[in-house]
Amino acid sequence: MPILDQRTQCQISDLSEACVRYWELRGIAPESRNEMRLELEQHFAQAAFDGKSLEAVIGHNPPAFAEAWAREMHPRFWRGGAVVLPALAYALSVVSTTALVQLLLAHAPSFTFTLFAAYLLTSSGLFALLIPLEGFLAPGIRTRQGRMALLFAVIVLVVLALREAGVRVNWSMTLLNWSWPLTLVLIILAAFLYCLEYWRTINQERTASTRRVPLWRSVMTFIGSVAAFDVLMFVGSIAVFNFCTLAGRLL
């Protein structure tokens, strides 16, 4: 059997990843998602060997194609809500650790949660949640760089359009303000939600007869990802601020 070129393999991988993320949001069980992904990748590969394009296989509406596959599995809505628990644990961990670092470095008695911090946290979370869905653009835009450039261009155009429309936002506006005790409570709550999510995942792995991830490795991975997100959010805040300042000067 001939081997697909690297660009076609990337297209198939990105489109399959987008379908898997969609199925996850729709509440398809992990073991079913894995089986569906393997079957889908084989389906795409066979079509490519036959000289067909991905667009000819999935049509002009990739999300509808993924939805058709999801309906065959009879997804349950409450399963899709399982995404909320790890997202909430992650968000609380980011906020509480950010507050803790600021309280320690600034020696301040309280932490101020501004509108700008809320915007960064929300937009970053949505970006991390939805970025795999950009694979739905793979049939039309073959390279990942091209799809990311398109998404970035859309964001830039939205920002410039809002700026041109005269929208003014007080990013330094204080939304919440709390002291040391509440920061510790948030850390404990985040740890509790993480343990609850780990317990839920272990039960799923036990049902699916898959290899269990050790607790210490899961904890270290989670802490590392939260720390990396904190750093990226700090760097991103500087980049967004400079970008908005530059956009304001150009207009």
C-alpha positions in Angstrom: 0.0 0.0 0.0 1.4 3.4 -0.9 2.4 5.9 1.8 0.5 9.2 2.1 2.5 12.4 1.9 3.2 14.3 5.1 0.7 17.2 4.2 -2.1 14.7 3.7 -1.3 12.9 6.9 -1.4 16.2 8.8 -4.7 17.1 7.3 -6.2 13.7 8.3 -4.7 14.0 11.8 -6.0 17.5 12.3 -9.5 16.8 11.0 -9.7 13.6 13.1 -8.6 15.6 16.2 -11.3 18.1 15.5 -13.9 15.4 15.3 -12.6 13.8 18.5 -12.9 17.1 20.4 -16.4 17.6 19.0 -17.4 14.1 20.1 -15.9 14.8 23.6 -18.1 17.9 23.9 -21.1 15.8 22.7 -20.6 13.3 25.5 -19.2 10.3 23.6 -17.3 7.9 26.0 -13.5 7.9 25.7 -13.3 4.2 24.5 -15.9 4.9 21.8 -14.1 8.1 20.7 -10.8 6.1 20.3 -12.6 3.5 18.2 -14.3 6.1 16.1 -11.1 8.0 15.5 -9.3 4.9 14.2 -12.2 4.0 11.9 -12.3 7.6 10.7 -8.6 7.9 10.0 -8.8 4.6 8.1 -11.7 5.9 6.1 -9.9 9.2 5.2 -6.7 7.3 4.3 -8.5 4.9 2.0 -10.3 7.9 0.3 -6.9 9.6 -0.2 -5.5 6.4 -1.7 -8.5 6.3 -4.1 -7.6 9.9 -5.2 -10.5 11.6 -3.3 -10.1 14.8 -1.4 -11.2 15.2 2.2 -13.8 17.7 1.2 -15.3 15.2 -1.1 -15.6 12.7 1.8 -17.0 15.0 4.5 -18.9 17.6 2.3 -18.9 21.3 2.8 -19.9 21.1 6.5 -17.4 19.2 8.6 -19.2 19.8 12.0 -22.3 18.2 10.5 -20.2 15.2 9.4 -18.9 14.8 12.9 -22.4 15.2 14.3 -23.7 12.5 12.0 -21.1 10.1 13.5 -21.9 11.2 17.0 -25.7 10.5 16.7 -24.9 6.9 15.8 -23.3 6.5 19.3 -26.4 7.9 21.0 -24.5 10.5 23.2 -25.7 11.5 26.6 -25.8 15.2 27.3 -24.7 14.8 31.0 -21.5 13.1 29.9 -20.6 16.1 27.8 -20.8 18.1 31.0 -17.9 16.1 32.4 -15.7 18.6 30.6 -16.8 21.3 33.1 -15.3 19.6 36.1 -11.6 19.5 34.9 -12.1 23.0 33.4 -13.3 24.4 36.7 -10.5 22.7 38.6 -8.0 24.1 36.2 -9.5 27.6 36.3 -9.5 27.7 40.1 -5.9 26.5 40.2 -4.8 29.2 37.8 -6.6 32.0 39.7 -5.5 30.8 43.1 -1.9 30.3 42.2 -1.8 33.7 40.4 -3.2 35.3 43.5 -0.7 33.4 45.8 2.3 34.5 43.7 1.1 38.1 43.6 0.5 38.2 47.3 4.0 36.7 48.0 5.9 38.9 45.6 4.1 42.2 46.2 3.7 41.6 50.0 0.2 42.9 49.5 -2.6 42.1 52.0 -5.1 41.4 49.2 -5.3 40.3 45.6 -7.1 42.4 43.0 -8.9 40.5 40.1 -9.3 43.0 37.3 -11.4 42.9 34.2 -8.3 42.4 32.1 -7.3 39.3 34.1 -10.8 37.9 33.7 -10.6 38.5 29.9 -7.3 36.8 29.6 -8.4 33.8 31.7 -11.7 33.4 29.8 -10.2 33.9 26.3 -7.3 31.6 27.1 -9.7 28.9 28.4 -11.9 29.2 25.3 -8.9 29.1 23.0 -7.5 26.0 24.7 -11.0 24.3 24.5 -11.8 25.2 20.9 -8.4 25.3 19.2 -8.5 21.6 18.2 -11.8 22.4 16.3 -9.7 24.5 13.8 -9.0 21.1 12.2 -12.4 21.4 10.6 -10.8 23.9 8.3 -8.2 21.3 7.1 -10.0 20.4 3.9 -10.0 24.0 2.8 -6.7 25.2 4.3 -4.2 22.4 4.2 -1.4 23.7 6.5 -1.7 24.4 10.3 0.2 27.6 9.8 -2.4 28.8 7.4 -5.3 28.0 9.7 -3.6 29.7 12.7 -2.9 32.7 10.6 -6.6 32.9 9.6 -7.7 32.7 13.2 -5.2 35.4 14.2 -6.3 37.6 11.4 -10.0 37.3 12.5 -9.0 38.3 16.1 -7.0 41.3 14.8 -9.9 42.4 12.6 -12.4 42.1 15.5 -10.1 44.2 17.8 -9.6 46.8 15.2 -13.4 46.9 14.4 -14.3 47.4 18.0 -11.6 50.1 18.3 -12.9 51.8 15.2 -16.5 51.7 16.5 -15.4 53.7 19.6 -15.6 50.9 22.1 -13.7 51.8 25.2 -13.1 49.4 28.1 -11.7 50.1 31.5 -9.4 47.0 31.7 -8.1 48.0 35.1 -11.6 47.9 36.7 -11.7 45.8 39.8 -14.1 42.9 39.7 -13.1 41.1 42.9 -10.8 41.6 45.8 -9.8 39.1 48.4 -7.2 38.4 51.0 -5.0 35.5 52.1 -7.7 33.3 53.7 -9.9 33.2 50.6 -6.8 32.4 48.4 -6.1 29.4 50.6 -9.7 28.3 50.4 -9.6 28.5 46.6 -6.4 26.4 46.5 -8.0 23.7 48.7 -11.2 23.8 46.6 -9.1 23.4 43.4 -7.3 20.4 45.0 -10.6 18.9 45.9 -12.0 19.3 42.4 -8.9 17.8 41.0 -9.1 14.7 43.2 -12.7 14.4 42.3 -11.8 14.5 38.6 -9.0 12.0 39.1 -11.4 9.6 40.9 -13.8 9.9 38.0 -11.1 9.2 35.4 -9.9 6.2 37.4 -13.4 4.7 37.4 -13.6 5.2 33.6 -10.2 3.6 33.0 -11.2 0.7 35.3 -14.4 0.2 33.3 -12.6 0.5 30.0 -9.8 -1.9 31.2 -7.0 0.6 30.3 -3.8 1.2 32.1 -4.1 3.5 35.1 -2.0 6.6 35.3 -0.2 6.9 38.7 -1.5 9.6 41.0 1.9 11.3 41.5 2.5 11.5 37.7 -1.0 12.9 37.2 -0.4 15.5 39.9 3.0 16.6 38.6 1.6 16.9 35.1 -1.3 19.0 36.3 0.9 21.3 38.4 3.3 21.7 35.5 0.5 22.6 33.1 -0.9 25.2 35.6 2.5 26.7 36.1 3.1 26.9 32.3 -0.4 28.4 31.8 0.4 31.1 34.5 3.6 32.0 32.7 1.9 32.1 29.3 -0.9 34.2 30.7 1.6 36.7 32.1 3.5 36.9 28.8 0.2 37.1 26.9 -1.0 39.9 29.1 2.1 42.0 28.1 1.7 41.0 24.4 -2.0 41.9 24.4 -1.4 45.2 26.2 1.3 46.2 23.7 -0.8 45.1 20.7 -3.8 47.1 21.9 -1.5 50.1 22.5 -0.1 49.8 19.0 -3.5 49.4 17.4 -4.7 52.5 19.2 -1.8 54.5 17.8 -2.4 53.3 14.3 -6.0 54.3 14.3 
